[in-house]
Amino acid sequence: MTVKATRDHLRIIAIRAALCAAVFVTLAGSPAWAERRLALVIGNDRYANMPADRQLQKAVNDAKTISAALTSLGFEVSLGTNLGRQGIIDKLAELTARISPGDTVAVFYAGHGVAIGGINYLVPSDVPAVSEGAEARIRGASIAEPDIIAEVQARSPRVTLLVIDACRDNPFPQAAGRSVGNSRGLADAKPARGIFTIYSAGIGQTALDRLSNSDPAANSVFTRVFAQQIVRPGLHLGDLAVETRERVAALALQATDGTGQPVPHEQTPAYYDQTLGGRIFLAGNQPSSGASPALSANAPPATAVLATANPSASEVARATRPSRPGSPGERCAQNDFETYCVSSVLKAQFGNSYGPENLFRGGVAKAWVEGRSGNGVGEWITVEFDGLRKVNSIIVRNGYQKNEDIFYKNNRVRQLRVLFSQGETRTFILADRTGSELLQFKPVESYWIKFIIDDVWAGNKYTDTALSQLLINSERVR
């Protein structure tokens, strides 16, 4: 989504992302919720006065998915799909009439949006056809983002979370060389006090509806990630935004064209935090495992007993789970359903730590750095899943990408050998550059993966070998 070449980056990130989808959530700052939790969830796919190529495929599914996620968190959810302007207004009025001061409120919108005159508008399903110079008509027929915020905030919710996943191309075609509103994305919404806002894409980016024309996922790229993260215990809103941003950015790099060829897409969700009063947890403030983020290695799970007399190869693979390879000195950290373990860790210094958690959170300013003498060859990382999963691809950020100087001072991985639990092996030569790299291969079913450093690109000052990110794109095998 290209937002009109802008003069103000912050302004563009907010507005462009604002009509990418909208979720307003008023949230409690404590895991013990005394206030009510109310939610309005809207998804629009069908637009009666737009051509076929402007219809959407996944917005209604996105709304249904978020509705289920919020219901699981104790929200009383009102769901609306393919609503016209009056339908949206009526739903919003019903919601605000029920809000009492201090309540937790959620409003989610998925569908088309457009930025006109620096304001984001949610586009109802009955928006009229437009022609040149029709901005005033569109403004009158759509719902302004600031108006929704004002309606909700007027009821004094404790906190409001606004999530926008409508950052697709401008739905209104050009007329006489001139489009209605910004050609892509939304404008910079001015964050209101008490609002936590997440946008599905960053400046100059479009939010992907799907990874390819044959993508079987029911949800948009942003929503399929966000829906998983919002229900994770132990994530406050800041962590929720960062986890969503990192995973969406990695997933979008796996986009392909109509012929199946890779066309990595840059989509980095952005967020604003205008909340006060401490950290806000939606799903409780303890991880589901009950353990702290840094874990010691667990004993390998016991081998299951086959229940059938003539099991299939797939049943055998699931029942006879191989033990994850490890060592007494390893360091481990939990990442939702994954456990990351590393052979060694460089001792913390200069206010920086280099543990395995940096491989999946913390951004490029942090990195896992091995801690053994030598150049890092032979050091390893394992990622163990909570069950059998189909691994589709891997995202790597090589080296220590805090800045270019640090990147070249430290060793980077040149050859990475990848071992899967069921015996398959892949070997990759990694590029010696900053940024993300997508490792693609035929999907492999596995309980765990071991990454072994076979060769390095030498640093110009230090012999420590680093990786800034290692993310696994996988799905559970049922």
KOLZA-696380 format. One line per 4 residues: number of its first residue (from 1); their letters; for each residue x, y, z negated of C-alpha. Coordinates in steps of 0.25 Angstrom, whole numbers. Layout:
NUM	A	X:Y:Z | ... $
END
This chain:
1	MTVK	0:0:0 | 6:13:4 | 2:24:-4 | 3:37:4 $
5	ATRD	18:41:3 | 17:47:-11 | 23:58:-18 | 21:52:-32 $
9	HLRI	24:37:-34 | 17:36:-47 | 5:42:-41 | 5:32:-29 $
13	IAIR	7:20:-38 | -5:23:-46 | -16:27:-35 | -12:17:-25 $
17	AALC	-13:6:-35 | -25:11:-40 | -34:7:-29 | -28:-6:-28 $
21	AAVF	-37:-12:-37 | -42:-7:-50 | -42:-13:-64 | -46:-5:-76 $
25	VTLA	-44:-11:-89 | -45:-5:-103 | -37:-14:-112 | -35:-16:-127 $
29	GSPA	-21:-14:-132 | -22:-25:-142 | -24:-40:-139 | -35:-40:-150 $
33	WAER	-46:-34:-142 | -57:-27:-150 | -63:-19:-138 | -71:-24:-127 $
37	RLAL	-64:-28:-114 | -72:-24:-102 | -69:-25:-87 | -74:-21:-73 $
41	VIGN	-68:-29:-62 | -71:-25:-47 | -66:-31:-34 | -70:-26:-20 $
45	DRYA	-66:-34:-8 | -78:-31:2 | -79:-16:8 | -92:-15:16 $
49	NMPA	-87:-3:24 | -73:-8:27 | -67:-16:38 | -64:-31:36 $
53	DRQL	-49:-28:35 | -52:-19:23 | -59:-30:15 | -52:-36:3 $
57	QKAV	-50:-51:-1 | -46:-52:-15 | -52:-40:-23 | -64:-47:-28 $
61	NDAK	-56:-59:-32 | -47:-50:-39 | -58:-44:-47 | -63:-58:-51 $
65	TISA	-49:-62:-55 | -47:-50:-64 | -61:-51:-69 | -58:-66:-74 $
69	ALTS	-44:-61:-80 | -51:-50:-88 | -62:-59:-92 | -52:-68:-98 $
73	LGFE	-46:-56:-106 | -59:-53:-112 | -65:-43:-103 | -80:-42:-100 $
77	VSLG	-78:-41:-85 | -88:-34:-75 | -84:-39:-61 | -88:-32:-48 $
81	TNLG	-85:-36:-33 | -86:-28:-20 | -93:-16:-27 | -97:-4:-21 $
85	RQGI	-95:10:-27 | -108:10:-35 | -105:-4:-40 | -91:0:-45 $
89	IDKL	-97:12:-52 | -108:4:-59 | -98:-7:-63 | -89:4:-69 $
93	AELT	-100:11:-76 | -104:-2:-82 | -90:-5:-87 | -88:9:-93 $
97	ARIS	-102:9:-100 | -97:-3:-108 | -83:2:-112 | -81:7:-127 $
101	PGDT	-69:14:-131 | -57:5:-133 | -63:-6:-124 | -54:-14:-114 $
105	VAVF	-59:-11:-100 | -55:-17:-87 | -59:-12:-73 | -53:-20:-61 $
109	YAGH	-55:-16:-46 | -49:-23:-34 | -52:-18:-20 | -49:-6:-11 $
113	GVAI	-44:7:-16 | -40:20:-10 | -32:32:-14 | -38:46:-10 $
117	GGIN	-33:59:-15 | -24:52:-26 | -36:45:-32 | -38:30:-31 $
121	YLVP	-52:25:-27 | -58:11:-28 | -65:8:-15 | -79:1:-17 $
125	SDVP	-84:-9:-8 | -95:0:-2 | -85:11:2 | -89:18:15 $
129	AVSE	-82:17:28 | -73:29:30 | -68:38:40 | -57:49:41 $
133	GAEA	-58:59:30 | -66:50:21 | -59:51:8 | -70:59:1 $
137	RIRG	-80:48:5 | -71:37:0 | -69:44:-13 | -84:45:-15 $
141	ASIA	-86:31:-12 | -75:25:-20 | -71:24:-35 | -60:33:-40 $
145	EPDI	-50:26:-49 | -49:38:-59 | -64:38:-60 | -64:23:-65 $
149	IAEV	-53:26:-75 | -61:38:-80 | -73:30:-82 | -66:19:-90 $
153	QARS	-57:28:-98 | -69:37:-102 | -74:25:-110 | -61:25:-118 $
157	PRVT	-56:11:-115 | -43:8:-123 | -34:6:-111 | -38:5:-96 $
161	LLVI	-30:-4:-87 | -32:0:-72 | -27:-10:-62 | -28:-7:-47 $
165	DACR	-26:-18:-36 | -32:-10:-24 | -19:-6:-17 | -22:-11:-3 $
169	DNPF	-22:-3:9 | -32:9:10 | -45:2:14 | -49:14:23 $
173	PQAA	-44:14:37 | -37:26:43 | -46:35:51 | -40:45:61 $
177	GRSV	-26:42:56 | -30:45:41 | -34:36:30 | -43:38:19 $
181	GNSR	-34:39:6 | -20:33:5 | -17:23:15 | -13:13:5 $
185	GLAD	-15:11:-10 | -19:20:-21 | -15:34:-27 | -9:37:-40 $
189	AKPA	-20:36:-51 | -16:45:-63 | -16:35:-75 | -26:39:-86 $
193	RGIF	-22:37:-101 | -25:23:-106 | -24:17:-92 | -15:5:-88 $
197	TIYS	-15:5:-73 | -9:-6:-64 | -8:-5:-49 | -7:-17:-40 $
201	AGIG	4:-11:-31 | 14:0:-32 | 17:12:-24 | 17:10:-9 $
205	QTAL	12:-4:-10 | 0:-12:-6 | -6:-22:-15 | -8:-36:-9 $
209	DRLS	-21:-42:-8 | -15:-55:-5 | -1:-61:-2 | -5:-66:12 $
213	NSDP	-17:-69:21 | -17:-83:16 | -15:-79:1 | -25:-89:-7 $
217	AANS	-24:-80:-20 | -38:-74:-23 | -32:-61:-28 | -24:-50:-24 $
221	VFTR	-9:-50:-27 | -10:-40:-38 | -23:-46:-45 | -18:-61:-44 $
225	VFAQ	-6:-56:-53 | -13:-46:-62 | -24:-56:-65 | -14:-66:-71 $
229	QIVR	-6:-56:-78 | -18:-48:-85 | -22:-61:-93 | -8:-64:-98 $
233	PGLH	-6:-63:-113 | 5:-55:-118 | 5:-44:-107 | 2:-30:-110 $
237	LGDL	-2:-21:-99 | 12:-16:-96 | 17:-31:-94 | 4:-34:-87 $
241	AVET	7:-23:-76 | 22:-27:-75 | 19:-42:-74 | 8:-40:-63 $
245	RERV	18:-30:-56 | 29:-40:-55 | 21:-52:-51 | 13:-44:-41 $
249	AALA	26:-39:-35 | 32:-53:-34 | 19:-59:-28 | 18:-48:-17 $
253	LQAT	31:-51:-12 | 26:-65:-7 | 16:-59:3 | 16:-65:17 $
257	DGTG	11:-60:30 | 1:-67:40 | 11:-77:44 | 16:-81:30 $
261	QPVP	29:-73:31 | 33:-66:18 | 30:-51:18 | 34:-47:3 $
265	HEQT	25:-36:-2 | 29:-25:-12 | 18:-24:-22 | 22:-19:-36 $
269	PAYY	10:-16:-45 | 11:-3:-53 | 5:2:-67 | 3:13:-76 $
273	DQTL	2:13:-91 | -6:24:-98 | -10:16:-110 | -7:19:-124 $
277	GGRI	-8:11:-137 | 2:0:-135 | 3:-12:-126 | -11:-18:-121 $
281	FLAG	-13:-33:-119 | -25:-38:-111 | -22:-53:-114 | -16:-53:-128 $
285	NQPS	-2:-49:-132 | 4:-63:-133 | 9:-71:-121 | 0:-84:-119 $
289	SGAS	12:-93:-123 | 12:-86:-136 | 27:-84:-134 | 36:-72:-132 $
293	PALS	40:-68:-118 | 54:-74:-120 | 53:-89:-123 | 62:-100:-125 $
297	ANAP	62:-112:-116 | 51:-122:-118 | 53:-137:-118 | 48:-143:-105 $
301	PATA	34:-147:-104 | 31:-162:-106 | 29:-170:-94 | 14:-173:-92 $
305	VLAT	8:-187:-90 | 2:-190:-77 | -13:-193:-78 | -15:-200:-65 $
309	ANPS	-10:-214:-60 | -6:-209:-46 | -3:-194:-48 | 0:-185:-36 $
313	ASEV	14:-179:-34 | 7:-165:-38 | 2:-172:-51 | 15:-178:-54 $
317	ARAT	22:-164:-52 | 12:-158:-62 | 13:-169:-72 | 28:-171:-73 $
321	RPSR	33:-157:-75 | 48:-156:-74 | 55:-149:-86 | 60:-136:-83 $
325	PGSP	76:-135:-83 | 82:-126:-94 | 93:-125:-103 | 95:-122:-118 $
329	GERC	100:-107:-116 | 89:-103:-107 | 80:-91:-109 | 65:-91:-106 $
333	AQND	53:-81:-104 | 38:-83:-102 | 31:-77:-89 | 17:-81:-90 $
337	FETY	16:-96:-85 | 31:-96:-82 | 43:-98:-91 | 56:-91:-86 $
341	CVSS	69:-97:-91 | 84:-93:-88 | 97:-100:-90 | 103:-88:-97 $
345	VLKA	101:-73:-99 | 111:-61:-100 | 112:-55:-114 | 104:-42:-115 $
349	QFGN	112:-29:-113 | 109:-14:-111 | 95:-16:-115 | 92:-26:-104 $
353	SYGP	88:-41:-106 | 89:-51:-95 | 80:-63:-99 | 71:-71:-90 $
357	ENLF	59:-63:-93 | 65:-52:-83 | 63:-62:-72 | 48:-60:-72 $
361	RGGV	46:-47:-80 | 53:-33:-82 | 54:-29:-67 | 67:-27:-59 $
365	AKAW	74:-19:-71 | 76:-32:-78 | 82:-45:-74 | 86:-59:-79 $
369	VEGR	101:-60:-80 | 108:-73:-83 | 118:-73:-94 | 128:-84:-91 $
373	SGNG	143:-81:-88 | 146:-82:-73 | 138:-77:-61 | 124:-83:-64 $
377	VGEW	125:-95:-55 | 118:-107:-61 | 109:-98:-70 | 94:-101:-69 $
381	ITVE	80:-97:-71 | 68:-107:-73 | 53:-103:-72 | 44:-113:-78 $
385	FDGL	29:-113:-75 | 18:-117:-85 | 13:-128:-75 | 15:-132:-60 $
389	RKVN	15:-120:-51 | 17:-118:-36 | 29:-109:-34 | 27:-100:-21 $
393	SIIV	38:-90:-22 | 48:-83:-31 | 51:-68:-32 | 65:-64:-36 $
397	RNGY	72:-51:-39 | 87:-54:-38 | 97:-48:-47 | 95:-37:-58 $
401	QKNE	87:-27:-51 | 87:-16:-61 | 94:-7:-51 | 103:-9:-39 $
405	DIFY	116:-7:-47 | 112:-18:-57 | 107:-27:-46 | 121:-28:-39 $
409	KNNR	129:-28:-52 | 123:-41:-56 | 123:-55:-49 | 110:-58:-41 $
413	VRQL	105:-72:-37 | 110:-76:-24 | 105:-91:-23 | 94:-96:-32 $
417	RVLF	90:-110:-32 | 76:-113:-36 | 72:-127:-42 | 57:-131:-44 $
421	SQGE	53:-141:-55 | 48:-151:-45 | 62:-152:-38 | 61:-142:-27 $
425	TRTF	73:-132:-25 | 74:-119:-17 | 86:-110:-15 | 86:-95:-12 $
429	ILAD	96:-85:-8 | 92:-72:-15 | 94:-58:-8 | 104:-49:-15 $
433	RTGS	95:-37:-16 | 85:-30:-25 | 70:-32:-24 | 61:-45:-24 $
437	ELLQ	64:-58:-16 | 53:-68:-13 | 58:-83:-13 | 48:-91:-5 $
441	FKPV	47:-106:-2 | 36:-117:-1 | 28:-117:-14 | 34:-127:-24 $
445	ESYW	26:-133:-36 | 34:-132:-49 | 34:-131:-64 | 47:-123:-65 $
449	IKFI	57:-117:-56 | 72:-115:-59 | 80:-105:-52 | 95:-107:-52 $
453	IDDV	106:-96:-48 | 115:-103:-37 | 122:-90:-32 | 123:-75:-35 $
457	WAGN	125:-62:-28 | 137:-56:-37 | 135:-43:-44 | 145:-32:-43 $
461	KYTD	147:-31:-58 | 141:-42:-66 | 140:-57:-65 | 126:-59:-71 $
465	TALS	115:-64:-62 | 101:-58:-63 | 87:-59:-57 | 77:-48:-59 $
469	QLLI	64:-56:-56 | 60:-70:-53 | 45:-73:-51 | 38:-85:-47 $
473	NSER	26:-85:-38 | 18:-98:-42 | 4:-103:-44 | -1:-114:-53 $
477	VR	-2:-128:-46 | -16:-133:-50 $
END
